[in-house]
Amino acid sequence: MTVILFNKPFGVLSQFTDKGTEGSKRETLSNYIDVPKVYPAGRLDRDSEGLLVLTDDGRLQAKIAHPKFKKPKTYLVQVEGRPSEDQIAALRSGVELKDGMTRPAKTELIDPPDLWPRTPPVRFRKTVPDAWLKLTITEGRNRQVRRMTAHVGLPCLRLVRWSVGDWTLDGLAYGAWRKA
């Protein structure tokens, strides 16, 4: 069994080929990983960064990606605004999205993490403060973290998946991968 941990850069598709418009020049996993027969276990949106787990084991892939296994995924989330206790409490309780109630998310306000610079940089507005949250979910709906923070009035500026289960980005350079 092969398991690869990849620190996916912003703008990279979580697939090996670009099935977009013909002549599209979007970066894919094949720009970074040259290992046969491994596939992403779950997705990480093009505009999100961080840990992407790839494997050649279908059962492991399902255990990571399917919500019924409740695999915790932790994100570092830069949001627009200063979170109130009510907003954090709402995330901790779960919020009602169009596709139903989310499971509660472990949520805490954190100091800005020491991360690589993002290209392009996050927009900065002098008159609007921002803050960082550490948020752990056990689902994985489409754009779930972004939708949850927006629902409580905290639009997401930057989203970095830090861990999936026990696997983390610790010591893994931006755009690099290693076998687990």
MITOR-895062 format. One record per residue: x, y, z of N, C-alpha, C, O in turn. Coordinates in steps of 0.2 Angstrom, whole numbers, padded with zeros to 4 digits, always signed. Layout:
! MITOR-895062
XYZXYZXYZXYZ;...
//
This chain:
! MITOR-895062
+0004-0006+0000+0000+0000+0000+0004+0006+0000+0009+0007+0004;+0003+0011-0004+0006+0017-0005+0002+0023-0002-0004+0023-0004;+0005+0027+0002+0001+0033+0005+0006+0039+0004+0012+0039+0006;+0003+0044+0001+0007+0050-0001+0004+0056+0003-0002+0057+0002;+0008+0060+0006+0006+0066+0009+0008+0072+0004+0015+0072+0003;+0004+0076+0002+0006+0082-0003+0004+0088+0000-0002+0089+0002;+0008+0093+0000+0006+0100+0002+0004+0104-0004+0008+0107-0007;-0002+0103-0006-0005+0106-0012-0005+0114-0012-0008+0117-0007;-0002+0117-0017-0002+0124-0017-0009+0127-0020-0013+0123-0023;-0010+0133-0018-0016+0137-0021-0016+0136-0028-0011+0137-0032;-0022+0135-0031-0022+0135-0039-0021+0128-0042-0022+0128-0048;-0019+0123-0038-0018+0117-0041-0024+0112-0041-0027+0112-0035;-0026+0109-0046-0032+0105-0046-0030+0098-0042-0025+0096-0043;-0035+0095-0039-0034+0089-0035-0035+0083-0039-0039+0078-0037;-0033+0083-0045-0033+0078-0050-0027+0078-0054-0023+0083-0055;-0026+0072-0058-0020+0072-0062-0020+0075-0069-0015+0076-0072;-0026+0076-0071-0027+0079-0078-0032+0084-0077-0037+0084-0073;-0032+0089-0082-0036+0095-0082-0042+0094-0087-0040+0093-0093;-0048+0092-0085-0053+0091-0089-0057+0097-0091-0063+0097-0093;-0054+0103-0090-0058+0109-0091-0058+0111-0099-0058+0106-0103;-0058+0117-0100-0059+0119-0107-0052+0117-0111-0047+0117-0108;-0053+0115-0117-0047+0113-0121-0042+0118-0121-0043+0124-0122;-0036+0116-0121-0030+0121-0121-0029+0124-0114-0025+0129-0113;-0033+0122-0109-0032+0125-0102-0025+0123-0099-0022+0118-0101;-0023+0128-0096-0016+0127-0093-0016+0127-0085-0011+0129-0082;-0021+0125-0082-0021+0124-0075-0017+0119-0073-0016+0113-0076;-0013+0120-0067-0009+0115-0064-0013+0110-0061-0019+0111-0058;-0010+0103-0061-0014+0098-0058-0008+0094-0054-0003+0096-0054;-0011+0088-0051-0006+0084-0047+0000+0082-0051+0005+0081-0048;-0001+0081-0058+0004+0078-0062+0010+0083-0062+0016+0081-0064;+0009+0089-0061+0015+0094-0061+0019+0093-0055+0025+0096-0055;+0017+0089-0050+0021+0088-0044+0022+0081-0042+0028+0080-0039;+0018+0077-0044+0019+0070-0041+0019+0065-0047+0015+0065-0052;+0024+0061-0048+0025+0056-0053+0026+0049-0050+0031+0046-0050;+0020+0047-0047+0020+0040-0044+0014+0037-0047+0008+0040-0047;+0015+0031-0050+0009+0028-0053+0004+0025-0049+0005+0023-0043;-0002+0025-0051-0008+0022-0048-0010+0024-0041-0013+0021-0037;-0008+0031-0039-0011+0034-0033-0016+0039-0035-0016+0042-0040;-0021+0040-0031-0027+0044-0032-0028+0048-0026-0027+0045-0020;-0031+0054-0026-0033+0058-0020-0038+0055-0016-0043+0052-0019;-0037+0055-0010-0042+0052-0005-0046+0058-0003-0044+0061+0002;-0051+0060-0007-0055+0066-0005-0053+0072-0010-0048+0071-0014;-0055+0078-0009-0054+0083-0013-0051+0089-0009-0052+0089-0003;-0048+0093-0012-0046+0100-0009-0047+0105-0015-0043+0104-0020;-0051+0109-0014-0053+0114-0019-0047+0118-0022-0042+0118-0019;-0047+0120-0028-0042+0123-0032-0040+0129-0028-0034+0131-0028;-0044+0133-0024-0042+0139-0021-0041+0137-0013-0041+0142-0009;-0040+0131-0012-0038+0129-0005-0031+0126-0005-0029+0124-0011;-0027+0126+0000-0020+0124+0000-0020+0119+0006-0024+0117+0010;-0014+0115+0006-0013+0111+0012-0013+0104+0010-0012+0101+0004;-0014+0100+0015-0013+0092+0015-0018+0089+0011-0024+0089+0012;-0016+0085+0006-0020+0081+0002-0016+0074+0002-0010+0073+0001;-0020+0069+0004-0018+0062+0005-0020+0058-0002-0025+0059-0004;-0015+0055-0004-0016+0051-0010-0014+0044-0008-0009+0042-0004;-0017+0039-0011-0016+0032-0010-0018+0027-0016-0022+0030-0020;-0015+0021-0016-0017+0016-0021-0022+0011-0018-0024+0006-0021;-0024+0012-0012-0028+0008-0008-0036+0011-0008-0037+0016-0004;-0040+0007-0011-0047+0010-0012-0051+0010-0005-0055+0014-0004;-0049+0005-0001-0053+0005+0006-0050+0011+0010-0054+0014+0013;-0044+0012+0010-0041+0018+0014-0044+0024+0011-0046+0029+0014;-0044+0025+0004-0047+0031+0001-0054+0032+0003-0056+0038+0005;-0058+0027+0004-0065+0027+0006-0065+0030+0014-0069+0034+0016;-0061+0027+0018-0061+0028+0025-0059+0036+0026-0061+0039+0031;-0055+0038+0022-0053+0045+0022-0058+0050+0020-0060+0055+0023;-0061+0048+0014-0066+0053+0010-0073+0052+0013-0076+0058+0013;-0076+0047+0015-0083+0046+0016-0084+0048+0023-0081+0047+0028;-0090+0053+0023-0092+0055+0030-0094+0050+0035-0093+0052+0041;-0096+0044+0033-0098+0040+0038-0092+0037+0043-0094+0035+0048;-0086+0038+0040-0080+0036+0044-0078+0041+0049-0074+0040+0054;-0081+0048+0049-0080+0053+0053-0072+0055+0054-0070+0056+0060;-0068+0054+0049-0061+0055+0049-0060+0063+0050-0062+0067+0046;-0057+0065+0056-0056+0072+0057-0051+0075+0052-0046+0073+0051;-0053+0081+0050-0049+0085+0046-0048+0092+0049-0054+0095+0050;-0042+0095+0050-0041+0101+0053-0039+0106+0048-0034+0105+0044;-0042+0112+0048-0040+0118+0044-0038+0124+0048-0041+0125+0053;-0034+0127+0045-0032+0134+0047-0035+0139+0042-0034+0139+0036;-0040+0143+0045-0044+0147+0041-0043+0154+0043-0044+0157+0048;-0041+0158+0038-0041+0166+0039-0048+0168+0036-0050+0167+0031;-0051+0172+0041-0058+0175+0040-0057+0182+0040-0053+0185+0043;-0062+0185+0037-0063+0192+0037-0067+0194+0043-0073+0191+0044;-0065+0199+0047-0068+0201+0053-0065+0198+0059-0061+0193+0059;-0068+0200+0065-0066+0197+0071-0071+0193+0074-0077+0195+0075;-0070+0186+0075-0075+0182+0077-0077+0183+0084-0073+0185+0088;-0084+0183+0085-0087+0184+0091-0088+0177+0095-0087+0172+0091;-0089+0177+0101-0090+0171+0105-0096+0168+0102-0097+0161+0101;-0102+0172+0100-0108+0169+0097-0106+0165+0090-0109+0160+0089;-0102+0168+0086-0100+0165+0080-0096+0159+0081-0097+0154+0077;-0091+0159+0085-0087+0153+0087-0092+0147+0090-0091+0141+0088;-0097+0149+0094-0101+0144+0097-0106+0141+0092-0107+0135+0092;-0108+0145+0087-0112+0142+0081-0108+0137+0077-0111+0132+0076;-0102+0139+0076-0098+0134+0072-0097+0127+0077-0097+0122+0074;-0096+0128+0083-0095+0123+0088-0101+0118+0088-0101+0112+0090;-0107+0121+0087-0113+0118+0088-0115+0115+0081-0120+0110+0081;-0113+0117+0076-0115+0115+0069-0120+0120+0066-0123+0123+0070;-0120+0121+0060-0124+0126+0057-0128+0123+0051-0127+0118+0049;-0134+0127+0050-0139+0124+0045-0137+0127+0038-0137+0133+0037;-0134+0123+0034-0133+0125+0027-0138+0122+0022-0143+0119+0025;-0138+0124+0016-0143+0122+0011-0144+0115+0011-0150+0112+0010;-0139+0111+0012-0139+0104+0011-0139+0100+0018-0138+0094+0019;-0142+0104+0023-0143+0101+0030-0138+0104+0035-0134+0108+0034;-0140+0101+0041-0136+0103+0047-0129+0100+0047-0128+0094+0045;-0124+0104+0048-0117+0101+0049-0116+0098+0056-0119+0100+0060;-0111+0094+0056-0109+0091+0063-0105+0097+0066-0103+0101+0063;-0105+0097+0073-0101+0102+0076-0094+0102+0074-0091+0096+0073;-0091+0107+0074-0084+0108+0072-0080+0111+0078-0082+0115+0082;-0075+0107+0080-0070+0110+0085-0067+0116+0082-0065+0116+0077;-0068+0122+0086-0066+0128+0083-0063+0132+0089-0065+0133+0094;-0057+0135+0087-0054+0140+0091-0051+0146+0087-0048+0145+0082;-0050+0151+0091-0047+0157+0088-0039+0156+0089-0038+0154+0095;-0035+0157+0084-0028+0156+0085-0024+0162+0083-0027+0166+0079;-0018+0162+0085-0013+0167+0082-0012+0166+0075-0012+0160+0073;-0010+0171+0071-0009+0169+0064-0003+0164+0063+0002+0165+0066;-0004+0159+0059+0001+0153+0059+0007+0156+0055+0006+0160+0050;+0012+0152+0056+0018+0154+0052+0018+0149+0045+0020+0144+0045;+0015+0152+0040+0014+0148+0034+0018+0152+0028+0021+0157+0029;+0019+0148+0023+0022+0150+0017+0017+0156+0014+0011+0156+0015;+0021+0161+0010+0017+0166+0007+0012+0163+0001+0014+0158-0002;+0006+0166+0001+0002+0163-0004+0002+0167-0011+0003+0174-0010;+0002+0164-0016+0002+0168-0023-0004+0166-0027-0005+0160-0028;-0008+0170-0028-0008+0177-0027-0010+0178-0019-0013+0174-0016;-0007+0184-0016-0008+0185-0009-0016+0186-0008-0020+0188-0012;-0018+0185-0002-0025+0186+0001-0026+0194+0000-0021+0198+0002;-0032+0196-0002-0033+0203-0002-0033+0206+0005-0035+0203+0010;-0030+0212+0006-0029+0215+0012-0033+0222+0012-0032+0226+0007;-0037+0223+0017-0041+0229+0017-0039+0233+0024-0041+0229+0029;-0037+0239+0024-0035+0242+0030-0041+0243+0035-0040+0243+0041;-0047+0244+0032-0053+0245+0036-0056+0239+0039-0061+0239+0043;-0054+0233+0037-0058+0227+0039-0053+0222+0042-0048+0220+0038;-0053+0221+0048-0049+0216+0051-0050+0209+0049-0055+0207+0046;-0045+0205+0050-0045+0198+0049-0043+0194+0055-0040+0197+0059;-0044+0187+0055-0042+0183+0061-0041+0176+0058-0043+0174+0052;-0038+0172+0062-0037+0165+0060-0041+0160+0065-0041+0161+0071;-0044+0155+0062-0047+0150+0066-0044+0143+0065-0041+0142+0059;-0044+0139+0070-0042+0132+0069-0049+0128+0069-0052+0128+0074;-0051+0125+0064-0057+0122+0063-0056+0114+0062-0053+0113+0056;-0059+0110+0065-0059+0103+0064-0066+0100+0063-0070+0101+0067;-0067+0097+0057-0073+0094+0055-0073+0087+0054-0067+0084+0053;-0078+0083+0054-0078+0076+0053-0083+0074+0047-0085+0068+0047;-0084+0079+0043-0088+0077+0037-0083+0079+0031-0078+0076+0030;-0085+0082+0026-0081+0084+0020-0086+0086+0014-0085+0084+0009;-0091+0090+0016-0096+0092+0011-0092+0097+0006-0087+0099+0008;-0095+0098+0000-0092+0102-0005-0091+0109-0002-0096+0112+0001;-0085+0112-0001-0083+0118+0001-0086+0120+0008-0088+0125+0010;-0087+0115+0012-0090+0115+0019-0087+0120+0023-0091+0124+0026;-0081+0120+0024-0078+0125+0029-0079+0132+0027-0081+0137+0031;-0079+0134+0020-0080+0140+0018-0087+0142+0019-0089+0148+0021;-0092+0137+0018-0099+0139+0018-0101+0140+0026-0105+0144+0027;-0098+0136+0030-0099+0137+0037-0097+0144+0040-0101+0147+0043;-0091+0146+0038-0088+0152+0041-0092+0158+0038-0094+0163+0041;-0094+0157+0031-0098+0162+0028-0105+0163+0031-0108+0168+0032;-0108+0157+0033-0115+0157+0036-0115+0161+0043-0120+0164+0044;-0109+0161+0047-0109+0164+0053-0107+0171+0052-0106+0175+0057;-0106+0174+0046-0104+0180+0045-0096+0182+0045-0094+0187+0046;-0092+0176+0043-0085+0177+0043-0083+0174+0036-0081+0168+0036;-0083+0178+0031-0080+0175+0024-0073+0173+0025-0069+0176+0028;-0072+0167+0021-0065+0164+0021-0061+0168+0016-0063+0169+0011;-0055+0170+0019-0050+0173+0014-0045+0168+0012-0042+0168+0006;-0043+0163+0017-0038+0158+0015-0039+0152+0019-0041+0152+0025;-0039+0146+0016-0040+0140+0019-0035+0135+0018-0033+0133+0012;-0032+0133+0023-0026+0128+0023-0028+0122+0027-0029+0122+0033;-0028+0116+0024-0030+0110+0027-0023+0108+0030-0018+0107+0027;-0023+0107+0037-0017+0106+0041-0016+0098+0042-0011+0096+0042;-0022+0095+0043-0021+0088+0045-0027+0084+0043-0033+0086+0042;-0026+0077+0042-0031+0072+0040-0030+0067+0045-0025+0063+0044;-0034+0065+0050-0033+0060+0055-0026+0062+0058-0025+0068+0061;-0022+0057+0058-0015+0058+0062-0010+0061+0057-0004+0063+0059;-0011+0062+0050-0006+0064+0046-0007+0072+0046-0012+0075+0046;-0001+0075+0046-0001+0083+0046+0004+0085+0041+0008+0082+0038;+0004+0092+0040+0009+0095+0036+0016+0097+0039+0020+0099+0036;+0016+0095+0046+0023+0096+0049+0029+0094+0045+0029+0088+0043;+0033+0098+0044+0039+0097+0040+0039+0096+0033+0043+0094+0029;+0033+0097+0030+0032+0096+0023+0031+0103+0019+0027+0107+0020;+0036+0104+0015+0037+0110+0012+0031+0111+0007+0028+0107+0004;+0030+0118+0005+0025+0120+0001+0026+0117-0006+0032+0118-0009;+0021+0113-0009+0022+0110-0016+0026+0103-0016+0028+0100-0021;+0028+0101-0010+0032+0095-0009+0027+0089-0007+0022+0090-0004;+0030+0083-0008+0026+0077-0005+0031+0072-0002+0037+0072-0004;+0028+0068+0002+0032+0062+0005+0028+0056+0006+0022+0057+0006;+0031+0050+0006+0027+0044+0008+0026+0044+0015+0031+0046+0019;+0020+0042+0017+0018+0042+0024+0021+0035+0027+0020+0034+0033;
//
